[in-house]
């Protein structure tokens, strides 16, 4: 999922540099959403691993 976040971030940077503001904004928004989903899943995974090893 982090891979797709970076892909959309690169698309946003390239589109922004070429003057495509709408595409850049949409790609940046998608990248931001994917990044936060990645962070939530990371925290859940870390907590699950912690509680599993605590048994």
C-alpha positions, 0 to 999 in steps of 0.5 A: 500500500505504501508503494501505491502512495508513492506512485500517486505522490509522484504522479501528483508532483509530475502533474503539478510541475506540468501545470495540471492542477486538477490531476495533481490535486486529485492524486495528492488527495489519493496519496494522502488517504492511502498513507493514512490507511497504511498508518492505521493498518501498521498500528493495528499490525504492531498491536496485534503482534505485541499482544500475540507475543505477550501470551 
